[in-house]
Amino acid sequence: MATASGARPTVGVLALQGAVREHVAMLERAGAHAVPVRREAELSQVDGLVLPGGESTTMSRLLESFELLEPLRARIADGMPAFGSCAGLILLARQALDGRPDQQQLGGLDVVVRRNAFGRQVDSFEVDLDFAGVEGGPVHAVFIRAPWVEKAGAGVEVLATVPAALVSGDSVPEDPAAGEPEARIVAVRQGSVLATAFHPEITGDERVHRLFVELVREA
């Protein structure tokens, strides 16, 4: 589909699991017409797609069960804008560490992510982040069993990081010769694909969704 600049684009929210209603509400506030997507026919009618948080291995299996995996891969490869939060980031990555061997990746981002990198549910936390491309001051970010980006390709823009010193669950060993990491990558963009390790849909601040809606308009 094609949307004229300044028009109200139709943005789908993958509605197999996760915070679907919250994303729909934020997209509407951000200037999009938001619709749930469960079938290939619905996917074909949207200008962009949000992949919500949830459980990435379950969402991977559901994409196969609903026969959406290959159509979604194809649309992302063809340039459809996509935004993944938390589990959505994991699905969009080219590789996920600590996942199931049969977990499917969409490959929209040249990144390697680590599942549940910040710890378990009890290690959930909130922090204010400087977010490149978002005006109006820091973005309040809520992390719930969140991943982080462990490696990012040359074409990936890092939009936000969390200082390692602030994260109690930052205990994954790395190369000792490299020293302690200064920060963990928690928001990235590659072309028209955007992803965050946190949940912007639950804070009431629609600025990240506005950024994505603008990407959809531009695409």
RALIN-V69423 format. One record per residue. N is the residue number from 1. SS is DSSP state (H for helix, E for strand, C for the rest). OMEGA is omega in radians with two decimals (* if undefined). D_FIRST is the distance of its C-alpha to the first C-alpha in Angstrom with 1 decimal. Layout:
# RALIN-V69423
n & ss & omega & d_first
N & SS & OMEGA & D_FIRST
N & SS & OMEGA & D_FIRST
This chain:
# RALIN-V69423
n & ss & omega & d_first
1 & C & 3.11 & 0.0
2 & C & -3.13 & 3.8
3 & C & 3.14 & 6.8
4 & C & 3.12 & 10.2
5 & C & -3.14 & 13.0
6 & C & 3.14 & 15.0
7 & C & 3.13 & 12.7
8 & C & -3.07 & 12.6
9 & C & 3.04 & 9.5
10 & E & -3.11 & 9.2
11 & E & 3.11 & 10.9
12 & E & 2.98 & 12.4
13 & E & 3.12 & 16.0
14 & E & -2.93 & 17.4
15 & C & 3.10 & 20.0
16 & C & -3.13 & 22.5
17 & C & 2.99 & 25.0
18 & C & -2.98 & 25.7
19 & C & -3.06 & 25.2
20 & H & -3.08 & 22.2
21 & H & -3.12 & 23.5
22 & H & 3.11 & 24.4
23 & H & 3.11 & 21.0
24 & H & -3.12 & 19.4
25 & H & -3.11 & 22.1
26 & H & 3.10 & 21.7
27 & H & 3.10 & 18.0
28 & H & 3.10 & 18.8
29 & H & -3.10 & 21.6
30 & C & 3.04 & 19.5
31 & C & 3.12 & 17.3
32 & C & 2.90 & 14.3
33 & E & -3.01 & 13.7
34 & E & -3.13 & 14.7
35 & E & 3.04 & 14.6
36 & E & -3.14 & 16.6
37 & E & 3.09 & 15.2
38 & C & -3.03 & 17.8
39 & C & -3.14 & 16.5
40 & H & -3.14 & 14.1
41 & H & 3.10 & 12.7
42 & H & 3.11 & 12.0
43 & H & -3.08 & 10.5
44 & C & -3.05 & 7.9
45 & C & -3.07 & 6.8
46 & C & 3.11 & 6.8
47 & C & 3.13 & 5.7
48 & E & -3.06 & 9.2
49 & E & 3.00 & 12.3
50 & E & 3.02 & 16.0
51 & E & -2.99 & 18.7
52 & C & 3.00 & 21.8
53 & C & -3.10 & 25.4
54 & C & 3.09 & 27.6
55 & C & -2.92 & 29.3
56 & H & -3.14 & 27.5
57 & H & 3.08 & 29.5
58 & H & 3.13 & 28.9
59 & H & 3.09 & 25.1
60 & H & 3.13 & 25.2
61 & H & -3.14 & 27.1
62 & H & 3.07 & 24.9
63 & H & 3.09 & 21.8
64 & H & -3.10 & 23.8
65 & H & -3.13 & 25.2
66 & C & 3.12 & 21.9
67 & C & 3.13 & 20.7
68 & C & -3.00 & 17.8
69 & H & -3.10 & 19.4
70 & H & 3.06 & 18.3
71 & H & 3.14 & 14.7
72 & H & 3.06 & 14.4
73 & H & -3.10 & 16.3
74 & H & -3.12 & 14.1
75 & H & 3.10 & 10.8
76 & H & 3.10 & 12.9
77 & H & 3.13 & 14.6
78 & C & 3.05 & 11.5
79 & C & 3.09 & 11.0
80 & C & 3.08 & 9.1
81 & E & 3.12 & 11.4
82 & E & 3.11 & 14.0
83 & E & 3.11 & 17.2
84 & E & 3.04 & 20.2
85 & E & 3.10 & 23.4
86 & C & 3.11 & 26.7
87 & H & 3.08 & 26.0
88 & H & 3.04 & 22.3
89 & H & -3.13 & 23.7
90 & H & -3.12 & 25.9
91 & H & -3.10 & 23.2
92 & H & -3.09 & 21.1
93 & E & 3.05 & 24.3
94 & E & 3.13 & 25.4
95 & E & 3.08 & 28.7
96 & E & 3.09 & 30.3
97 & E & 3.13 & 34.0
98 & C & 3.06 & 36.1
99 & C & 3.08 & 33.6
100 & C & 3.13 & 34.2
101 & C & -3.10 & 34.6
102 & C & -3.12 & 32.0
103 & C & -3.12 & 29.4
104 & C & 3.09 & 26.0
105 & C & 3.12 & 24.1
106 & C & 3.02 & 20.4
107 & C & 3.13 & 21.4
108 & C & -3.13 & 18.8
109 & E & 3.09 & 21.8
110 & E & -3.14 & 24.9
111 & E & 2.96 & 27.2
112 & E & -3.11 & 30.0
113 & E & 3.05 & 30.3
114 & E & 3.13 & 33.3
115 & C & 3.08 & 33.0
116 & C & -3.01 & 35.1
117 & C & -3.10 & 36.4
118 & C & 3.09 & 37.7
119 & C & -3.08 & 39.7
120 & C & -3.14 & 39.9
121 & H & -3.11 & 39.0
122 & H & 3.12 & 42.3
123 & H & 3.09 & 41.2
124 & C & -3.09 & 38.2
125 & E & 3.11 & 38.4
126 & E & -3.13 & 36.9
127 & E & 3.05 & 37.0
128 & E & -3.04 & 35.8
129 & E & 2.87 & 33.7
130 & C & -3.02 & 33.0
131 & C & -3.12 & 29.3
132 & C & 3.12 & 28.1
133 & C & 3.12 & 25.4
134 & C & -3.13 & 26.3
135 & C & 3.04 & 28.7
136 & C & 3.09 & 31.4
137 & C & -3.06 & 33.5
138 & C & 3.07 & 33.4
139 & E & 3.10 & 31.0
140 & E & -3.01 & 32.9
141 & E & 3.11 & 31.9
142 & E & -3.12 & 32.8
143 & E & -3.13 & 33.3
144 & C & -3.08 & 33.9
145 & C & -2.91 & 34.8
146 & C & 2.96 & 32.5
147 & C & 2.85 & 31.7
148 & E & 3.09 & 32.0
149 & E & -3.10 & 30.7
150 & E & 3.10 & 33.7
151 & E & 3.11 & 32.4
152 & E & 3.13 & 29.6
153 & C & -3.06 & 28.7
154 & C & -3.11 & 29.1
155 & C & -3.08 & 25.4
156 & C & 3.09 & 25.2
157 & E & 3.08 & 25.9
158 & E & -3.08 & 28.3
159 & E & -3.11 & 27.5
160 & E & 3.09 & 30.3
161 & E & 3.04 & 33.4
162 & E & 3.08 & 36.2
163 & E & -3.09 & 39.8
164 & H & -3.10 & 41.4
165 & H & -3.11 & 44.5
166 & H & -2.95 & 42.7
167 & C & -3.11 & 41.6
168 & C & -3.09 & 44.2
169 & C & -3.07 & 42.3
170 & C & -3.02 & 42.0
171 & C & -3.13 & 44.3
172 & C & -3.10 & 42.5
173 & C & 3.05 & 44.8
174 & C & 3.12 & 43.7
175 & C & -3.11 & 45.7
176 & H & -3.11 & 48.9
177 & H & -3.11 & 49.2
178 & H & -3.11 & 46.0
179 & C & -3.13 & 47.4
180 & C & 3.10 & 45.8
181 & C & 3.13 & 42.1
182 & C & -3.07 & 41.6
183 & E & 3.03 & 38.3
184 & E & -3.11 & 35.7
185 & E & -3.08 & 32.0
186 & E & 3.04 & 30.0
187 & E & -3.08 & 26.7
188 & E & 3.03 & 24.7
189 & E & 3.00 & 21.7
190 & E & -3.06 & 20.5
191 & C & -3.12 & 17.7
192 & C & 3.10 & 14.8
193 & E & -3.08 & 16.6
194 & E & 3.11 & 19.1
195 & E & 3.08 & 21.9
196 & E & 3.06 & 25.1
197 & C & -3.11 & 28.2
198 & C & -2.99 & 28.9
199 & C & 3.13 & 27.4
200 & H & -3.09 & 26.1
201 & H & -3.03 & 25.1
202 & H & -3.07 & 28.7
203 & C & -3.07 & 30.3
204 & C & 3.13 & 29.1
205 & C & -3.03 & 27.9
206 & C & -3.03 & 24.1
207 & H & 3.11 & 24.2
208 & H & 3.08 & 22.7
209 & H & 3.08 & 19.8
210 & H & 3.08 & 19.5
211 & H & -3.14 & 19.4
212 & H & 3.13 & 16.5
213 & H & 3.08 & 14.5
214 & H & 3.05 & 15.4
215 & H & 3.12 & 14.1
216 & H & 3.11 & 10.7
217 & H & -3.11 & 11.0
218 & H & -3.09 & 12.5
219 & C & * & 10.0
